[in-house]
């Protein structure tokens, strides 16, 4: 199965920090993969993270509200980002507070 979930915490990533999402090893051993495509969180991003959750295992795995399924890892940058996420013209997911559809159609042509 594939599903989307959101974290409870509203987070703000400073301009000199970037984040990444790692799934829990205990769930990974059951075949549950959390956020395998876009695990990076840009400096200057804020909101409730939306997680892409997949079960690539052979058996169903129950996930419950408020269950810990991942961790946020913070990485200190050597300087402030030149263009933090909130200053980017195509910052489609800035200040998101729930699960929304893909906004890929809003990508600018380059």
Secondary structure, 3 states (H helix, E strand, C coil): CEEEEECCCCEECCCCEEEEEEECHHHHCCCEEECCCCCEECCCCEECCEEEEEECCCCCCCCCCCCCCEEEEEEECCCCCCCCHHHCCCCCCCCECCCCCCCHHHCCCC
